[in-house]
Amino acid sequence: MEPLRLVIHHHDGTWDFLCNTTSEDHHMITIHTAEVFSRFARALQPLRTLPAGHLAERDGLYDEWHIEENTEQE
């Protein structure tokens, strides 16, 4: 299992939690945001208040999250 490396809080309020190593549909699952924050509480604690329209990236499990505005069109 890969660590979460990319978290996107979209402008519409939806979230994506990605390992950022695959984009194949059969590797993705749908899960409630509360469950993700619960399951990965320690790793995602700094991102609970990530504003809509922003993303956070990190290189690995123990690396710091880098937050920036999400400029991609949705």
ABEGO torsion letter per residue (X at the ends): XBBBABBBBBAAGBBBBBAGABABAAABBBBBAAAAAAAAAAAAAAAAABBBGBBBBBABAABBBBBBBBABBX
